[in-house]
Amino acid sequence: MTTHCYHPPTVVTMASAASKLIPADPEKVMIMRKITPDVLICSTPFLRFGRIKIGGRGTIVKLASGNLAVFSPVALTDTVKKEVAGFGNGDIKYITALDQEHHIFLESWHKQFPHAQVLMPETLPEYRKKQGYYHIPEENSVLFRKNTAPGQTKVSDEFDQEFDHEYVSAHANQELVFNHKPSKTMIQGDFLFNLPAYEQFSKTDISPTSGILTKLMCKINNTDGEATWQRRFIWYAISAANRQGFNDSCQRIAKWDFDRLVPCHGDVIESGGKGIFEKVMKWHLEAAKKTG
């Protein structure tokens, strides 16, 4: 397989803070593949803080109507445009920022598909404004709000029929988690990691486990064995500010019927994803039972 050197870009069309996180030429290093006939993933290198190799992934789902929904969109390269055009009816109707970190490429996707609804946590518009990102028009925006009853945010009849969703507002990054019910596929951003990011760096000339900081991140955020380190990290750090709210979200997600788990960071869990979720979130699920 041809590998390519990974260099930070010099010219970007997004807030400058993001330029050190993504490849200079995503076209050369992105891997696109269908994990089901209706689910297409786009895997690419991504560097947290410009140094830690965690990978990035966008997911495109074909609905029964043929319309398309993209989650955590990646760079809209010529190859991505071609793949989208040949998938379903080629029309992106839904663009989702899975949290207030997974939004870098909203502008290019919105401009390519200006009629699409853009789903995001309620905190994202102000966050993007402060960071100097392009403003998504209100008429296109579907905001998930913590004061809306769980599962009651309405997108459209077709979308709501095919997807479960949970707004994990207790997560520091304001996570949106989805389950594509027909394929039993959970799609999420920073809710759960599955490092190392082998697939996402497989077309580069660098190891996804190289570097002290990356090694530490992989040690904490993997799903091997009992996943003790990730379980501890989420319990003591990620959910500390509102553990009850996080517990409640986990309890609702545990009721979903899914088998495959697509993380933005790390390899796809092709089967057994429900068990991985239950393992990593074990303490939160146990706490929810005690209080519920």
VOPAGU-2260 file (C-alpha; in pm, 1 decimal, decimal comma):
REM VOPAGU-2260
SITE   aa  ch    i         X         Y         Z
SITE  MET   A    0       0,0       0,0       0,0
SITE  THR   A    1     126,0     345,0     -86,7
SITE  THR   A    2     194,4     558,1     218,0
SITE  HIS   A    3     212,2     931,9     239,1
SITE  CYS   A    4     395,3    1169,0     464,2
SITE  TYR   A    5     175,7    1357,0     708,9
SITE  HIS   A    6     233,3    1733,1     714,1
SITE  PRO   A    7      24,3    2010,1     869,8
SITE  PRO   A    8    -149,5    2222,6     606,0
SITE  THR   A    9     -27,5    2569,7     520,4
SITE  VAL   A   10    -350,5    2699,6     367,5
SITE  VAL   A   11    -690,0    2624,9     517,0
SITE  THR   A   12   -1045,1    2755,5     488,3
SITE  MET   A   13   -1139,2    2718,1     852,0
SITE  ALA   A   14   -1046,4    2868,6    1185,3
SITE  SER   A   15    -666,6    2872,7    1205,9
SITE  ALA   A   16    -657,6    2677,8    1532,7
SITE  ALA   A   17    -774,5    2367,4    1345,4
SITE  SER   A   18    -500,7    2371,1    1082,7
SITE  LYS   A   19    -250,6    2174,7    1292,2
SITE  LEU   A   20    -497,1    1893,5    1356,2
SITE  ILE   A   21    -568,6    1766,5    1005,9
SITE  PRO   A   22    -366,8    1636,4     707,5
SITE  ALA   A   23    -239,6    1880,3     445,6
SITE  ASP   A   24    -387,1    1667,7     166,9
SITE  PRO   A   25    -674,1    1455,3     302,2
SITE  GLU   A   26    -731,9    1312,5     -45,5
SITE  LYS   A   27    -410,2    1109,7     -22,0
SITE  VAL   A   28    -458,0     959,6     322,4
SITE  MET   A   29    -833,5     907,9     361,1
SITE  ILE   A   30    -981,9     558,7     355,2
SITE  MET   A   31   -1345,1     516,6     251,8
SITE  ARG   A   32   -1531,8     187,7     285,8
SITE  LYS   A   33   -1881,5      57,6     339,8
SITE  ILE   A   34   -1925,5    -129,6     665,3
SITE  THR   A   35   -2282,5    -215,7     563,0
SITE  PRO   A   36   -2463,2    -148,7     233,1
SITE  ASP   A   37   -2611,2     162,4     395,0
SITE  VAL   A   38   -2320,0     289,7     606,2
SITE  LEU   A   39   -2007,6     444,4     453,9
SITE  ILE   A   40   -1715,5     553,7     671,1
SITE  CYS   A   41   -1439,4     802,1     588,8
SITE  SER   A   42   -1130,1     745,5     804,1
SITE  THR   A   43    -845,7     996,4     817,5
SITE  PRO   A   44    -549,0    1098,2    1032,9
SITE  PHE   A   45    -620,1    1349,7    1307,6
SITE  LEU   A   46    -386,3    1492,4    1570,3
SITE  ARG   A   47    -531,7    1604,0    1902,7
SITE  PHE   A   48    -354,2    1920,3    2015,4
SITE  GLY   A   49    -152,0    1884,5    1696,8
SITE  ARG   A   50      48,6    1597,1    1847,5
SITE  ILE   A   51    -159,1    1303,3    1972,0
SITE  LYS   A   52    -258,4    1050,5    1705,4
SITE  ILE   A   53    -624,0     971,9    1763,6
SITE  GLY   A   54    -756,7     967,6    1406,8
SITE  GLY   A   55   -1080,9    1110,0    1274,8
SITE  ARG   A   56   -1383,5     957,4    1106,8
SITE  GLY   A   57   -1694,9    1073,1     929,3
SITE  THR   A   58   -1992,2     842,0     878,8
SITE  ILE   A   59   -2245,3     867,6     597,0
SITE  VAL   A   60   -2573,4     677,3     627,7
SITE  LYS   A   61   -2819,6     606,5     348,6
SITE  LEU   A   62   -3177,5     631,2     469,5
SITE  ALA   A   63   -3459,2     419,6     326,9
SITE  SER   A   64   -3562,1     714,3     107,4
SITE  GLY   A   65   -3215,6     730,7     -48,1
SITE  ASN   A   66   -3140,2    1057,0     129,3
SITE  LEU   A   67   -2806,6    1076,8     309,4
SITE  ALA   A   68   -2701,8    1179,9     659,3
SITE  VAL   A   69   -2339,5    1260,7     743,7
SITE  PHE   A   70   -2207,8    1252,2    1099,7
SITE  SER   A   71   -1887,7    1430,4    1203,1
SITE  PRO   A   72   -1807,9    1529,8     844,0
SITE  VAL   A   73   -1446,7    1507,4     732,7
SITE  ALA   A   74   -1275,0    1703,2     454,8
SITE  LEU   A   75   -1500,8    1725,3     149,0
SITE  THR   A   76   -1245,6    1604,9    -105,3
SITE  ASP   A   77   -1313,6    1526,6    -472,2
SITE  THR   A   78   -1320,0    1156,3    -387,4
SITE  VAL   A   79   -1569,1    1212,7    -106,8
SITE  LYS   A   80   -1790,4    1414,8    -342,4
SITE  LYS   A   81   -1776,0    1132,7    -597,7
SITE  GLU   A   82   -1861,0     867,6    -338,7
SITE  VAL   A   83   -2150,3    1074,9    -206,1
SITE  ALA   A   84   -2285,8    1129,6    -558,2
SITE  GLY   A   85   -2299,5     753,9    -614,3
SITE  PHE   A   86   -2445,4     665,4    -275,0
SITE  GLY   A   87   -2823,4     656,4    -237,9
SITE  ASN   A   88   -2967,2     953,3    -425,6
SITE  GLY   A   89   -2647,5    1150,7    -370,3
SITE  ASP   A   90   -2825,0    1414,7    -165,9
SITE  ILE   A   91   -2702,7    1501,7     183,2
SITE  LYS   A   92   -3013,3    1604,6     377,6
SITE  TYR   A   93   -2864,4    1592,1     728,2
SITE  ILE   A   94   -2524,8    1711,9     853,3
SITE  THR   A   95   -2441,0    1639,6    1216,8
SITE  ALA   A   96   -2173,3    1783,8    1443,0
SITE  LEU   A   97   -2146,8    1507,0    1700,9
SITE  ASP   A   98   -2022,3    1749,2    1966,2
SITE  GLN   A   99   -1870,0    2093,9    1997,9
SITE  GLU   A  100   -1533,2    1959,6    1880,1
SITE  HIS   A  101   -1649,1    1767,7    1571,1
SITE  HIS   A  102   -1755,0    2060,3    1356,8
SITE  ILE   A  103   -1443,2    2174,4    1167,1
SITE  PHE   A  104   -1581,1    2090,9     821,3
SITE  LEU   A  105   -1942,1    2203,6     865,0
SITE  GLU   A  106   -1885,9    2505,8     641,4
SITE  SER   A  107   -1777,9    2316,3     329,8
SITE  TRP   A  108   -2053,3    2057,0     364,9
SITE  HIS   A  109   -2320,8    2318,9     430,3
SITE  LYS   A  110   -2214,7    2522,1     127,1
SITE  GLN   A  111   -2215,9    2208,7     -90,5
SITE  PHE   A  112   -2559,9    2106,4      41,5
SITE  PRO   A  113   -2719,4    2437,3     150,7
SITE  HIS   A  114   -3064,6    2284,0     194,2
SITE  ALA   A  115   -2945,1    2026,4     450,3
SITE  GLN   A  116   -3046,4    2040,2     813,1
SITE  VAL   A  117   -2746,3    2082,4    1042,1
SITE  LEU   A  118   -2778,7    1896,8    1373,6
SITE  MET   A  119   -2568,3    2013,1    1666,5
SITE  PRO   A  120   -2561,6    2058,3    2044,7
SITE  GLU   A  121   -2710,3    2385,4    2163,3
SITE  THR   A  122   -2369,2    2513,6    2274,3
SITE  LEU   A  123   -2206,9    2492,4    1930,8
SITE  PRO   A  124   -2327,6    2813,2    1758,9
SITE  GLU   A  125   -2177,2    3035,4    2028,8
SITE  TYR   A  126   -1864,5    2820,7    2044,8
SITE  ARG   A  127   -1813,5    2853,5    1668,6
SITE  LYS   A  128   -1869,8    3227,7    1687,1
SITE  LYS   A  129   -1598,5    3268,2    1951,6
SITE  GLN   A  130   -1357,6    3053,2    1748,6
SITE  GLY   A  131   -1415,1    3247,7    1427,4
SITE  TYR   A  132   -1592,9    2976,1    1231,1
SITE  TYR   A  133   -1852,5    3024,3     959,8
SITE  HIS   A  134   -2204,5    3084,6    1093,6
SITE  ILE   A  135   -2459,6    2816,7    1011,7
SITE  PRO   A  136   -2794,7    2987,2     935,2
SITE  GLU   A  137   -3060,2    2940,8    1202,4
SITE  GLU   A  138   -3311,1    2817,1     946,5
SITE  ASN   A  139   -3085,1    2519,6     874,9
SITE  SER   A  140   -3001,2    2441,0    1236,5
SITE  VAL   A  141   -3151,6    2171,1    1456,1
SITE  LEU   A  142   -3028,9    2232,5    1809,3
SITE  PHE   A  143   -3033,7    1959,3    2071,8
SITE  ARG   A  144   -3112,3    2121,3    2406,7
SITE  LYS   A  145   -3069,8    1979,8    2754,5
SITE  ASN   A  146   -3406,5    2117,2    2866,4
SITE  THR   A  147   -3583,4    1912,7    2597,5
SITE  ALA   A  148   -3703,7    1573,7    2717,7
SITE  PRO   A  149   -3465,2    1291,0    2619,0
SITE  GLY   A  150   -3530,7    1161,6    2270,5
SITE  GLN   A  151   -3787,8    1430,4    2194,7
SITE  THR   A  152   -3586,1    1655,5    1964,2
SITE  LYS   A  153   -3753,9    1624,5    1623,9
SITE  VAL   A  154   -3550,5    1630,7    1303,4
SITE  SER   A  155   -3783,2    1487,6    1036,3
SITE  ASP   A  156   -4018,3    1192,6    1007,5
SITE  GLU   A  157   -3772,1     983,2     808,0
SITE  PHE   A  158   -3473,9    1065,8    1028,4
SITE  ASP   A  159   -3660,4    1011,1    1353,3
SITE  GLN   A  160   -3789,6     676,6    1228,7
SITE  GLU   A  161   -3440,3     542,4    1156,3
SITE  PHE   A  162   -3234,2     686,8    1441,7
SITE  ASP   A  163   -3227,9     673,9    1820,0
SITE  HIS   A  164   -3045,4     971,3    1966,3
SITE  GLU   A  165   -2919,5    1094,0    2301,4
SITE  TYR   A  166   -2783,7    1436,6    2389,3
SITE  VAL   A  167   -2522,2    1370,9    2657,3
SITE  SER   A  168   -2510,4    1727,0    2787,2
SITE  ALA   A  169   -2332,1    1601,0    3100,7
SITE  HIS   A  170   -2026,0    1531,7    2883,9
SITE  ALA   A  171   -1780,3    1821,3    2869,9
SITE  ASN   A  172   -1788,9    1814,4    2489,1
SITE  GLN   A  173   -2169,4    1805,6    2471,5
SITE  GLU   A  174   -2197,6    1469,4    2295,0
SITE  LEU   A  175   -2466,2    1363,7    2050,7
SITE  VAL   A  176   -2489,5     984,7    2022,0
SITE  PHE   A  177   -2694,0     811,6    1750,7
SITE  ASN   A  178   -2807,3     459,4    1673,0
SITE  HIS   A  179   -2896,5     375,2    1314,0
SITE  LYS   A  180   -3166,0     123,6    1393,1
SITE  PRO   A  181   -3183,5     -62,2    1058,7
SITE  SER   A  182   -2811,2    -150,8    1070,6
SITE  LYS   A  183   -2781,9    -158,4    1451,7
SITE  THR   A  184   -2491,1      85,6    1434,7
SITE  MET   A  185   -2402,8     330,6    1711,1
SITE  ILE   A  186   -2234,8     646,9    1578,9
SITE  GLN   A  187   -2057,5     878,2    1823,0
SITE  GLY   A  188   -1777,2    1129,6    1860,0
SITE  ASP   A  189   -1587,3    1154,5    2187,8
SITE  PHE   A  190   -1825,6     947,6    2397,7
SITE  LEU   A  191   -1610,7     634,6    2370,7
SITE  PHE   A  192   -1268,7     579,7    2209,4
SITE  ASN   A  193   -1119,7     263,2    2060,5
SITE  LEU   A  194    -751,6     347,1    2021,0
SITE  PRO   A  195    -502,7     292,0    1864,8
SITE  ALA   A  196    -626,8     448,1    1540,2
SITE  TYR   A  197    -478,4     184,1    1312,1
SITE  GLU   A  198    -713,3     222,6    1014,9
SITE  GLN   A  199    -709,3     600,7    1026,4
SITE  PHE   A  200    -330,5     619,6     989,8
SITE  SER   A  201    -290,0     317,1     761,9
SITE  LYS   A  202    -222,2     524,3     448,1
SITE  THR   A  203      46,2     735,2     616,1
SITE  ASP   A  204     410,5     663,4     690,2
SITE  ILE   A  205     372,4     704,7    1066,1
SITE  SER   A  206     270,6     467,3    1341,6
SITE  PRO   A  207     -56,6     539,3    1525,3
SITE  THR   A  208     116,6     439,5    1849,6
SITE  SER   A  209     436,2     643,8    1817,4
SITE  GLY   A  210     519,2     919,2    2065,0
SITE  ILE   A  211     492,4     933,6    2442,5
SITE  LEU   A  212     169,0    1133,7    2450,2
SITE  THR   A  213       4,0     906,6    2195,3
SITE  LYS   A  214     113,3     597,7    2388,0
SITE  LEU   A  215     -42,4     744,5    2702,8
SITE  MET   A  216    -364,4     830,6    2520,1
SITE  CYS   A  217    -384,5     478,4    2377,9
SITE  LYS   A  218    -321,0     330,3    2721,4
SITE  ILE   A  219    -614,0     522,8    2865,7
SITE  ASN   A  220    -859,4     517,3    2576,6
SITE  ASN   A  221    -868,2     159,3    2452,7
SITE  THR   A  222   -1130,8    -110,7    2499,1
SITE  ASP   A  223    -899,1    -405,2    2566,2
SITE  GLY   A  224    -961,1    -641,6    2857,3
SITE  GLU   A  225   -1171,9    -473,4    3122,5
SITE  ALA   A  226   -1109,2    -127,6    2969,9
SITE  THR   A  227   -1025,3     -18,7    3324,2
SITE  TRP   A  228    -834,3     294,4    3232,0
SITE  GLN   A  229   -1101,5     431,2    3000,4
SITE  ARG   A  230   -1369,9     343,1    3253,5
SITE  ARG   A  231   -1179,1     533,8    3522,7
SITE  PHE   A  232   -1107,1     829,4    3294,5
SITE  ILE   A  233   -1472,2     874,2    3204,4
SITE  TRP   A  234   -1587,0     826,7    3564,1
SITE  TYR   A  235   -1335,2    1050,4    3739,7
SITE  ALA   A  236   -1277,7    1313,4    3469,9
SITE  ILE   A  237   -1530,2    1326,3    3186,3
SITE  SER   A  238   -1847,1    1279,0    3391,6
SITE  ALA   A  239   -1732,9    1435,3    3720,2
SITE  ALA   A  240   -1918,6    1764,7    3674,3
SITE  ASN   A  241   -2258,4    1597,6    3632,7
SITE  ARG   A  242   -2227,7    1227,2    3698,1
SITE  GLN   A  243   -2598,3    1173,5    3755,2
SITE  GLY   A  244   -2680,4    1324,3    3417,8
SITE  PHE   A  245   -2413,5    1109,8    3254,1
SITE  ASN   A  246   -2547,7     800,1    3430,7
SITE  ASP   A  247   -2896,8     873,9    3304,3
SITE  SER   A  248   -2774,8     913,3    2946,2
SITE  CYS   A  249   -2587,0     583,4    2965,5
SITE  GLN   A  250   -2895,3     410,1    3099,6
SITE  ARG   A  251   -3105,0     534,4    2807,1
SITE  ILE   A  252   -2840,5     434,0    2551,3
SITE  ALA   A  253   -2822,0      87,0    2710,5
SITE  LYS   A  254   -3182,9      31,6    2602,2
SITE  TRP   A  255   -3094,3      69,4    2234,7
SITE  ASP   A  256   -3051,2    -229,4    2006,3
SITE  PHE   A  257   -2707,3    -199,0    1845,0
SITE  ASP   A  258   -2417,1    -430,4    1770,4
SITE  ARG   A  259   -2170,8    -224,0    1566,2
SITE  LEU   A  260   -1996,0      76,9    1720,0
SITE  VAL   A  261   -1841,7     350,6    1505,6
SITE  PRO   A  262   -1617,0     584,6    1706,2
SITE  CYS   A  263   -1460,6     896,3    1559,9
SITE  HIS   A  264   -1132,4     804,4    1727,8
SITE  GLY   A  265    -993,9     455,1    1680,7
SITE  ASP   A  266   -1100,3     145,7    1493,6
SITE  VAL   A  267   -1459,1      48,1    1419,9
SITE  ILE   A  268   -1599,0    -226,5    1642,7
SITE  GLU   A  269   -1771,0    -438,9    1378,5
SITE  SER   A  270   -1961,5    -660,0    1622,6
SITE  GLY   A  271   -2008,5    -681,3    1997,0
SITE  GLY   A  272   -2025,7    -304,5    2027,9
SITE  LYS   A  273   -2310,8    -315,4    2277,6
SITE  GLY   A  274   -2099,0    -525,2    2511,7
SITE  ILE   A  275   -1803,5    -287,4    2472,3
SITE  PHE   A  276   -2026,3       7,0    2559,6
SITE  GLU   A  277   -2159,5    -175,5    2866,3
SITE  LYS   A  278   -1806,0    -265,1    2973,4
SITE  VAL   A  279   -1663,7      85,8    2943,1
SITE  MET   A  280   -1968,2     248,4    3103,9
SITE  LYS   A  281   -2012,0     -24,3    3367,0
SITE  TRP   A  282   -1983,7     205,4    3669,1
SITE  HIS   A  283   -2229,1     457,3    3524,2
SITE  LEU   A  284   -2482,5     187,4    3441,9
SITE  GLU   A  285   -2452,2      37,9    3790,3
SITE  ALA   A  286   -2492,3     381,7    3949,0
SITE  ALA   A  287   -2797,4     453,2    3734,3
SITE  LYS   A  288   -2964,2     132,9    3854,6
SITE  LYS   A  289   -2904,4     227,6    4217,7
SITE  THR   A  290   -3062,7     570,6    4178,3
SITE  GLY   A  291   -3327,0     477,5    3923,9
